[in-house]
Amino acid sequence: MSKNANNQLVVFENSHIRREFYQNEWYFSVIDVAAVLSESTNPRRYWSDLKKQLAEKEGFSELYGKIVQLKMQAPDGKMRTTDCANTETMPEKRQKKN
């Protein structure tokens, strides 16, 4: 795992998303991306519920095989393992309905 100054936060729609350069690709915190895309007040719960829903459908094992767990700095400053995915695995942003 490569560590450098680029393995810090990126800003997307005024929100911070943690990232890590791993196996020659950028991986992003799924929880951070879920917070931005879902606008959920509890993105950890949102991701947990989504994983349960996916477990009931086909394709879950395929998706989960693309998720890696990497240590990233948590808001409390400690390094914690979190689910991460590359840009190919991350969902596209959905358009808001009016």
Contacts in CASP RR format, 6 or more apart in sequence:
PFRMAT RR
TARGET T0000
AUTHOR 0000-0000-0000
METHOD contacts of the structure
MODEL  1
MSKNANNQLVVFENSHIRREFYQNEWYFSVIDVAAVLSESTNPRRYWSDL
KKQLAEKEGFSELYGKIVQLKMQAPDGKMRTTDCANTETMPEKRQKKN
1 20 0 8 1.000
1 21 0 8 1.000
1 22 0 8 1.000
1 70 0 8 1.000
2 21 0 8 1.000
2 22 0 8 1.000
4 21 0 8 1.000
6 21 0 8 1.000
7 19 0 8 1.000
7 20 0 8 1.000
7 21 0 8 1.000
8 18 0 8 1.000
8 19 0 8 1.000
9 16 0 8 1.000
9 17 0 8 1.000
9 18 0 8 1.000
9 19 0 8 1.000
10 16 0 8 1.000
10 17 0 8 1.000
10 19 0 8 1.000
10 28 0 8 1.000
11 17 0 8 1.000
12 36 0 8 1.000
13 36 0 8 1.000
15 32 0 8 1.000
15 35 0 8 1.000
15 36 0 8 1.000
16 32 0 8 1.000
17 28 0 8 1.000
17 29 0 8 1.000
17 32 0 8 1.000
17 33 0 8 1.000
17 36 0 8 1.000
18 28 0 8 1.000
18 29 0 8 1.000
18 32 0 8 1.000
18 72 0 8 1.000
18 73 0 8 1.000
18 82 0 8 1.000
19 26 0 8 1.000
19 27 0 8 1.000
19 28 0 8 1.000
19 29 0 8 1.000
20 26 0 8 1.000
20 27 0 8 1.000
20 70 0 8 1.000
20 72 0 8 1.000
20 84 0 8 1.000
21 27 0 8 1.000
22 68 0 8 1.000
22 70 0 8 1.000
22 84 0 8 1.000
25 86 0 8 1.000
26 86 0 8 1.000
26 87 0 8 1.000
27 68 0 8 1.000
27 70 0 8 1.000
27 84 0 8 1.000
27 85 0 8 1.000
27 86 0 8 1.000
28 84 0 8 1.000
28 85 0 8 1.000
28 86 0 8 1.000
28 87 0 8 1.000
28 90 0 8 1.000
29 72 0 8 1.000
29 82 0 8 1.000
29 83 0 8 1.000
29 84 0 8 1.000
30 47 0 8 1.000
30 67 0 8 1.000
30 82 0 8 1.000
30 83 0 8 1.000
30 84 0 8 1.000
30 85 0 8 1.000
30 90 0 8 1.000
31 43 0 8 1.000
31 44 0 8 1.000
31 47 0 8 1.000
31 82 0 8 1.000
31 83 0 8 1.000
32 43 0 8 1.000
33 85 0 8 1.000
33 90 0 8 1.000
33 91 0 8 1.000
34 40 0 8 1.000
34 43 0 8 1.000
34 46 0 8 1.000
34 47 0 8 1.000
34 50 0 8 1.000
35 43 0 8 1.000
35 46 0 8 1.000
37 91 0 8 1.000
37 93 0 8 1.000
37 94 0 8 1.000
38 46 0 8 1.000
40 46 0 8 1.000
47 83 0 8 1.000
51 60 0 8 1.000
51 64 0 8 1.000
54 60 0 8 1.000
54 63 0 8 1.000
54 64 0 8 1.000
63 89 0 8 1.000
66 85 0 8 1.000
66 86 0 8 1.000
66 88 0 8 1.000
66 89 0 8 1.000
67 83 0 8 1.000
67 84 0 8 1.000
67 85 0 8 1.000
67 89 0 8 1.000
68 83 0 8 1.000
68 84 0 8 1.000
68 85 0 8 1.000
69 81 0 8 1.000
69 82 0 8 1.000
69 83 0 8 1.000
69 84 0 8 1.000
70 81 0 8 1.000
70 82 0 8 1.000
70 84 0 8 1.000
71 79 0 8 1.000
71 80 0 8 1.000
71 81 0 8 1.000
71 82 0 8 1.000
72 79 0 8 1.000
72 80 0 8 1.000
72 82 0 8 1.000
72 84 0 8 1.000
73 79 0 8 1.000
73 80 0 8 1.000
74 80 0 8 1.000
74 82 0 8 1.000
END
